């Protein structure tokens, strides 16, 4: 029998997205679906944090931390002044200038490199490192997506690239103008979500692909392949199940997905969605 290769794609979505994805994973694994057996885990931004937790067997503990009562982790400094509307307007302006996808991403990178952020690069890396189980990479494949802030080049980091997992995840989570780009291999990298909220096309070639997306994506994007485009391409040769944040989850996310107050409601919304999609995921993963 031919090998059945499975990939799990975890998209970006800030603090709320981390919690929602952990809730989805908790609901699925509690029902006996072994997502840790994925042949590839692709993590973008929030998804890279969740992917690392899964690969090190700590996803359930991370989920429990999301729903725990009490004071959130002290190491995270909230960007309370973050404006989602202003950020989207900056993206729209950069994308409207033409020149191709990489040039559009480079314009966002220019903004990121020039921004005065509330944390230094090393403070940001330390903050994210507290969420990542180890500096070393897991034994099973984990792909962490980033964008070179200087050139706009899309870069996927893995175990063979000679960088620490914690720095790669910090780079993937470095929302432009909010958190500083992170230096690796002589270049500075920012949020992989600038190219795509999920970068689901990285899973091309796998037989079964489960995609978790923290929000609707437009049919096309000036920065890279949108989720609808990636799904259309994946669907030619792969079986794909998409779990997309529903109305209840989006309400839990609120207007600022970077706030700690979103954690518990988002995690619970994710768990509820997992229960609703159990049959679809089980058929995909176990057949």
N, C-alpha and C positions, 0 to 999 in steps of 0.2 A: 504494500500500500504506500502511495506517495505521502511524503511528510506534509502535515497540515500546519502551515506557518501562520501564526496569529500575531497581530500588532494591536497595541493599545495607544491611542492618541489622546493626549491631555492638553487642552487649550489654555489660553491665558484668561485672567479675570481678577487679578488683584487678591486681596485678603479674602474677599467674599468668594472668589473663584476657587481658591485653595479649599475653603470650607465646603463649598458645594460639591466639588469633585471628591473630596474625602467622604462626604455623605453618600454619594453615588457608589463609590467603591465599597464602603461599609455595607450598604444594603445588598450589593451583588455578592460579595464574598460571604456574608452571613447566610446567604441562600445556597452556598456551596459552589459558587462559580470561582474557579481558581484563576484570577486575573494575574497573579504573580507568575503564572506559567507562560505569560506572553513571550514570544520570541524577540519582540522589540517593543520598547516603551518610548514614545516620542513625547517630550515635554517642552512646552512653550510657556515661558514666564511662570505664572502660577502653576502650570502643569509640570514644570521641571521640579518644583518643590514636592509636589504630590508624587511624581514619578520616582524621585529619590527615596521618599518614604516607603513606597511600595516595594522597590527593589531591595531595600534593606529590611523588609519584613516589619516595618513600623507604621504602616498605614492605619491600622486599627487604633494604635496608641495616639496617633496624630488626630484621628477623628474624635476620640474621647476628649482630647484637649480642646477641641473646638466647642464641644457642648458643655464643658465643665463650668460650673458656677464660679464666680469669684473674679479676681483681677486678671486681665489678660497679661501675657508675657511682657515683662518690663523692657525687654531689649528692643521692642519695635516702637519707633517714633512715628506717629501718624502724620501724614501730610494733610492736616485739617483744612488748609487753604486750597487744596486741589479742586480745580473746576473741570469736570468732565466736558462741559460745553466748550470751554476755552481750548481744551486739549484737542477736541474733535475739529474745532475751527482751524487750529494750527495744522493738523493733518490735512484737512481739505485744501488749505492754501498751498501746502507743499506739493500735494498731488496734482494740483491744477496747472502747474508750471511746465508739465511735459518733460520730454527727454528720456522717458523709459522708467521702468520700475526701480532699477538700482539708483538712478539719479534722484528719483523722488525720495527714496530712503536716505540717500546721502544728505538731502536737504533737512530731513528730520535729525539726522546725526549732527549736522552743524548746529542746530538749535540745542541738542543735548550737550554737546561739548562746550557750548558757550554759556550754559545756564548756571546760575548760582543756586545750588541745591543745599538743603538743610543739613545734609550729612556729607562728609568727605568720602572719597572712594573707599578707603580702608574701613571707615566706620560702617559704610553700607555693606561691605563684604562681611564684616563681623556680625552685623545684624542678621543677614541671611544665613550665615554659617550656623547660627543657633538653631535654624530650622532644618538643616541638612545633616543627616546622620554621620557623615564622614567626609574627609577630604579626598579619600581614595574612591575610585569608581566601583560600582557593584560588579559582581561576576557576570551577571546576565546583561545583555545589551540595553543601554539607556542612551538615547540621542537627545541632546540639549540644544535647542535652536537659539541663535543669536543673529545680530546684524552688526557688521563693522561700522562704527559710527563715523569713521573717516571716509570710507569709500562707498558705503551702502551695500557692500557685498553680503549675501546671506551665507552664514556659516553654521554648520551643525557640528557640535563637539561631542566626542565620545572618549572611551577609555584609552584609545591609542594616540590621543593628541598631546599628551604630555602636560596637561594643565590640571589643576585640582578641581574636583567636582564642585566644591563650594564656590570657587570663583566663577566657574561656568554657569552655575545656577544664579549667582548674583548678577552676572551679565544678562542672562536671559530675562531676569525680573526687573532690569533697570529701565523703568518707564522714563522716556525722554523728558527732560526738564524737571522731573520730580526726583529721580535718583540718578547718581552719576554713572556714566559708562565705566566699565571695568577693564583694566589692562590684562591682556593675555597675549603671549607670543609677540610682544612688541606693538600690538594694536589695541585699541579700546573698543569694546563691544557693548551694545545696548540690547534692549528688549527684542526678542525674536518675534513678538507679536506685531512689530511694525510691518513685517512682510505679510503675515497672515495670523489671524487669531488662533489658528490650530496648526498650520503647516502640515496638514494631513497628507499632502503629496509625498512627504518623507517616507510614508508607509507603503509606497507603491511597490508591488511585487509580492506582497503578503496575501495569503488566501482569504483570511478573515480579518477585518479591521473594525475595531470598536472605537468610535470617536466621541469624546465628551467636549461639548462646546458651551461656553458660558453666555452665549448670546447669538442672536441672528446676525448673519453677515450678508452684505450686499451681493448681488449677482456677480459683480466684478469690482476690482480695486486697482488703483494706479500703483500700488506698492508690491503686488505679487498676486499669486493665485488665490482667489477667494475660496471659501469653503464650498460653495456650490460648484465651482469649477473643479476643485480637487475631487469632490465626491463623484462628479460625472466621469472623471478620468479613472478613478479607482474602481468604479462600478463596472467598467469594461472587463476587468479580469479578477475582481475580488468581490467577496460578499461583505457588505458594509452595514453596520448598524450605527446610527447617529442618535445620541441622547443630547438634546439641546435644552438649555435652561428654559423652563416653562414660565408662565405668568406669575405663579407663586414665588418661584425662585428669583425672578427679576425684581419682584417687590421686596424680597428679603435683601437683595443686593443694594437697593436704594440708589441714591444719586452719586454716592462716593464709595466705590468698591474697595477703597484702600483703608477703610475704617475698621477697627477691631469690633465695633458693635454689630457688624454684619456677620460675624463668625457663626454664632449658634443658629440663628434663623436660616442662614444659607446651608449649613450642614444638615439641618433637619429637612429642608426642602429637597436637598440632594437625595437623602435617604428615602423620602417618599417617592421621588421619581424612579429610583432604582426598583422599588416594589412594583411600580406600574409597568416597567419594561423587562421584568425578569424573564418572561417567556421568550421575548425576542433575543435577548442577550444569550440565554442558555442555548437556544438553537444555533446561534452564530458560533459560540465558543466551543461547544461540545460536539459539534457534528462535522 
